[in-house]
């Protein structure tokens, strides 16, 4: 579900998620929003520098569908600092 190293998220109807780093919401950037869709893949290319190791990310989510369980697939591309500088400047 990920192509060319971009973040990708596959969503089925009723599934909503947010991505947090150390209890701070990163994506979506609007605190009142959730990622959601209808059998869609959401991807974007964004630079987010990691200052602390280990970096801790959490997925906050819920499901409107009370019949089936759903598991989102979330993937990230982690770049070496030199590669990140070459790509993002």
DRENPA-3360 file (N, C-alpha, C; in nm, 2 decimals, always signed):
BEGIN
1 = XXXXXXXX = +0.08/-0.12/+0.00/+0.00/+0.00/+0.00/+0.08/+0.13/+0.00 ~ +0.21/+0.11/+0.00/+0.30/+0.23/-0.01/+0.38/+0.22/-0.14 ~ +0.39/+0.33/-0.21/+0.47/+0.34/-0.33/+0.57/+0.45/-0.32 ~ +0.69/+0.42/-0.37/+0.80/+0.52/-0.37/+0.83/+0.58/-0.24 ~ +0.80/+0.50/-0.13/+0.84/+0.55/+0.00/+0.75/+0.65/+0.07 ~ +0.65/+0.70/+0.00/+0.56/+0.79/+0.06/+0.47/+0.73/+0.17 ~ +0.43/+0.81/+0.27/+0.33/+0.75/+0.36/+0.21/+0.71/+0.29 ~ +0.15/+0.60/+0.33/+0.02/+0.56/+0.27/-0.07/+0.50/+0.37;
9 = XXXXXXXX = -0.19/+0.52/+0.36/-0.29/+0.47/+0.45/-0.41/+0.42/+0.37 ~ -0.45/+0.30/+0.40/-0.57/+0.24/+0.33/-0.69/+0.24/+0.43 ~ -0.79/+0.30/+0.39/-0.91/+0.32/+0.47/-1.03/+0.25/+0.41 ~ -1.10/+0.19/+0.50/-1.23/+0.13/+0.46/-1.34/+0.22/+0.53 ~ -1.46/+0.21/+0.48/-1.57/+0.29/+0.54/-1.58/+0.27/+0.69 ~ -1.59/+0.38/+0.77/-1.62/+0.37/+0.91/-1.49/+0.37/+0.99 ~ -1.37/+0.35/+0.93/-1.25/+0.36/+1.01/-1.19/+0.50/+1.01 ~ -1.15/+0.55/+1.12/-1.09/+0.68/+1.13/-0.97/+0.67/+1.22;
17 = XXXXXXXX = -0.86/+0.74/+1.18/-0.74/+0.74/+1.26/-0.67/+0.87/+1.26 ~ -0.58/+0.89/+1.36/-0.49/+1.00/+1.38/-0.35/+0.94/+1.41 ~ -0.25/+1.01/+1.37/-0.11/+0.97/+1.40/-0.05/+1.07/+1.50 ~ +0.00/+1.01/+1.61/+0.06/+1.10/+1.72/+0.21/+1.06/+1.74 ~ +0.28/+1.16/+1.78/+0.42/+1.14/+1.82/+0.43/+1.19/+1.97 ~ +0.46/+1.10/+2.06/+0.47/+1.14/+2.20/+0.35/+1.22/+2.25 ~ +0.23/+1.17/+2.22/+0.10/+1.23/+2.26/+0.07/+1.36/+2.19 ~ +0.15/+1.40/+2.09/+0.12/+1.52/+2.02/+0.07/+1.48/+1.88;
25 = XXXXXXXX = -0.05/+1.53/+1.84/-0.10/+1.49/+1.71/-0.02/+1.55/+1.59 ~ +0.03/+1.46/+1.50/+0.11/+1.51/+1.39/+0.02/+1.52/+1.26 ~ -0.06/+1.41/+1.24/-0.14/+1.40/+1.12/-0.27/+1.34/+1.15 ~ -0.38/+1.40/+1.09/-0.38/+1.52/+1.02/-0.35/+1.64/+1.10 ~ -0.30/+1.75/+1.04/-0.25/+1.86/+1.12/-0.36/+1.94/+1.19 ~ -0.48/+1.93/+1.14/-0.60/+2.00/+1.21/-0.64/+1.90/+1.32 ~ -0.64/+1.95/+1.44/-0.67/+1.86/+1.56/-0.81/+1.81/+1.56 ~ -0.90/+1.88/+1.49/-1.04/+1.83/+1.49/-1.07/+1.73/+1.37;
33 = XXXXXXXX = -0.97/+1.70/+1.29/-0.99/+1.61/+1.18/-0.93/+1.47/+1.21 ~ -0.98/+1.37/+1.13/-0.94/+1.24/+1.13/-0.91/+1.20/+0.98 ~ -0.82/+1.10/+0.96/-0.81/+1.04/+0.83/-0.92/+0.94/+0.82 ~ -0.99/+0.94/+0.71/-1.09/+0.85/+0.68/-1.11/+0.84/+0.53 ~ -1.19/+0.74/+0.49/-1.21/+0.72/+0.34/-1.30/+0.61/+0.31 ~ -1.32/+0.58/+0.19/-1.40/+0.47/+0.14/-1.32/+0.38/+0.05 ~ -1.25/+0.29/+0.10/-1.16/+0.20/+0.03/-1.05/+0.28/-0.05 ~ -1.00/+0.38/+0.02/-0.90/+0.47/-0.04/-0.76/+0.46/+0.02;
41 = XXXXXXXX = -0.66/+0.49/-0.06/-0.53/+0.50/-0.01/-0.49/+0.65/+0.00 ~ -0.45/+0.70/+0.11/-0.41/+0.84/+0.13/-0.26/+0.84/+0.14 ~ -0.19/+0.92/+0.07/-0.05/+0.93/+0.08/+0.00/+1.08/+0.06 ~ +0.11/+1.11/+0.11/+0.17/+1.24/+0.09/+0.32/+1.23/+0.12 ~ +0.39/+1.33/+0.07/+0.53/+1.34/+0.09/+0.56/+1.46/+0.18 ~ +0.61/+1.43/+0.30/+0.63/+1.54/+0.40/+0.76/+1.51/+0.48 ~ +0.83/+1.62/+0.51/+0.95/+1.60/+0.59/+0.91/+1.63/+0.74 ~ +0.95/+1.53/+0.82/+0.93/+1.55/+0.97/+1.06/+1.50/+1.03;
49 = XXXXXXXX = +1.13/+1.59/+1.09/+1.26/+1.55/+1.15/+1.24/+1.49/+1.29 ~ +1.31/+1.38/+1.31/+1.31/+1.31/+1.44/+1.42/+1.36/+1.52 ~ +1.39/+1.42/+1.64/+1.50/+1.48/+1.72/+1.54/+1.38/+1.84 ~ +1.45/+1.30/+1.88/+1.47/+1.21/+1.99/+1.46/+1.06/+1.94 ~ +1.55/+0.98/+2.00/+1.55/+0.84/+1.97/+1.54/+0.76/+2.10 ~ +1.46/+0.66/+2.11/+1.37/+0.62/+2.00/+1.25/+0.72/+1.98 ~ +1.20/+0.73/+1.86/+1.09/+0.81/+1.83/+0.96/+0.72/+1.85 ~ +0.87/+0.77/+1.92/+0.75/+0.69/+1.96/+0.63/+0.75/+1.89;
57 = XXXXXXXX = +0.57/+0.67/+1.80/+0.45/+0.71/+1.73/+0.33/+0.62/+1.78 ~ +0.21/+0.68/+1.78/+0.09/+0.60/+1.82/-0.02/+0.63/+1.72 ~ -0.10/+0.53/+1.70/-0.22/+0.55/+1.62/-0.34/+0.55/+1.71 ~ -0.42/+0.66/+1.69/-0.54/+0.67/+1.76/-0.65/+0.65/+1.66 ~ -0.74/+0.56/+1.69/-0.84/+0.53/+1.59/-0.97/+0.47/+1.65 ~ -1.07/+0.48/+1.56/-1.20/+0.41/+1.60/-1.27/+0.37/+1.48 ~ -1.37/+0.28/+1.50/-1.44/+0.22/+1.39/-1.59/+0.24/+1.41 ~ -1.66/+0.30/+1.31/-1.80/+0.32/+1.32/-1.88/+0.19/+1.29;
65 = XXXXXXXX = -1.81/+0.09/+1.24/-1.87/-0.04/+1.20/-1.87/-0.13/+1.32 ~ -1.98/-0.17/+1.38/-1.98/-0.26/+1.49/-1.99/-0.41/+1.46 ~ -1.99/-0.44/+1.33/-2.00/-0.58/+1.28/-1.86/-0.64/+1.25 ~ -1.77/-0.56/+1.19/-1.64/-0.61/+1.15/-1.53/-0.54/+1.22 ~ -1.42/-0.61/+1.25/-1.30/-0.54/+1.30/-1.22/-0.50/+1.18 ~ -1.15/-0.38/+1.19/-1.07/-0.33/+1.09/-0.93/-0.30/+1.14 ~ -0.83/-0.32/+1.07/-0.69/-0.29/+1.10/-0.63/-0.21/+0.99 ~ -0.60/-0.08/+1.02/-0.53/+0.00/+0.92/-0.39/-0.04/+0.90;
73 = XXXXXXXX = -0.34/-0.01/+0.79/-0.20/-0.04/+0.76/-0.13/+0.10/+0.74 ~ -0.03/+0.13/+0.82/+0.03/+0.26/+0.82/+0.18/+0.23/+0.80 ~ +0.24/+0.30/+0.70/+0.38/+0.28/+0.67/+0.45/+0.42/+0.65 ~ +0.57/+0.42/+0.69/+0.65/+0.55/+0.68/+0.79/+0.51/+0.62 ~ +0.84/+0.61/+0.55/+0.97/+0.60/+0.49/+1.07/+0.68/+0.59 ~ +1.17/+0.61/+0.64/+1.26/+0.68/+0.73/+1.39/+0.70/+0.65 ~ +1.43/+0.82/+0.63/+1.55/+0.86/+0.55/+1.67/+0.88/+0.64 ~ +1.79/+0.84/+0.59/+1.91/+0.88/+0.66/+1.92/+1.03/+0.65;
81 = XXXXXXXX = +1.98/+1.10/+0.75/+1.99/+1.25/+0.74/+2.05/+1.30/+0.61 ~ +2.15/+1.23/+0.55/+2.21/+1.28/+0.43/+2.11/+1.27/+0.31 ~ +2.04/+1.16/+0.31/+1.93/+1.14/+0.21/+1.82/+1.24/+0.22 ~ +1.78/+1.27/+0.35/+1.68/+1.37/+0.37/+1.72/+1.51/+0.32 ~ +1.85/+1.54/+0.35/+1.90/+1.67/+0.30/+1.90/+1.68/+0.15 ~ +1.94/+1.57/+0.08/+1.94/+1.57/-0.06/+1.80/+1.59/-0.12 ~ +1.70/+1.52/-0.05/+1.56/+1.53/-0.10/+1.49/+1.66/-0.07 ~ +1.51/+1.70/+0.06/+1.43/+1.82/+0.11/+1.51/+1.95/+0.13;
89 = X = +1.64/+1.94/+0.12/+1.72/+2.06/+0.13/+1.76/+2.10/+0.27;
% end
